[in-house]
Amino acid sequence: MNWLANLAQKRTSWGLLALIAFTFEVTALFFQYQMGLEPCIMCIYQRTAMLGLLIAGIIGTINPHNMVFRVSAIVIWGVSCIWGLLLAREHIDMQTTTDPFAFTCAFEPNFPLPLHEWIPHFFAATGDCGNIDWQFLGLSMPAWMEVIFAAFSVVFIGVALSRLLVKKSL
């Protein structure tokens, strides 16, 4: 348990989080631009949650021994992975519902800033949330994202709880 608690103070742990999130971001862009899979609004939101994990990893890598950097990174990590998990779950519901009026998919992201206009190659939604254009081992893209965000969430909960129980602080 002490080993798990100490992960939040190691630069390599945060660097690994950033590297994994960066790899998923590059993979999303590969799917979009090389495979021609157009991202829907839910895909863009999940991509943004993954960007939050990347930012958390970068912040944590800067100075994991500084409490402000460490706690900021842990909070961003927790919010991003849980938000991504909820988004992926909602996206799966959109794809599997039989009621066409149960969910609606917006055409533009609802960000506080017009990121879809500033950086359209990354944040513009051009696909339909209900389409299942890709599957691997029987799981659709949002189902895989649910698995990925669940894994991030389990690790986050383990690290956060161990820090609170062993170290008595984040």
Secondary structure, DSSP 8 states (H G I E B T S, - for coil): -HHHHHGGG-HHHHHHHHHHHHHHHHHHHHHHHTS-----HHHHHHHHHHHHHHHHHHHHHH-TTSHHHHHHHHHHHHHHHHHHHHHHHHHHHHHH-S-TTS----SS---SS-HHHHSHHHH---S-TT----EETTEEHHHHHHHHHHHHHHHHHHHHHHIIIIIS--
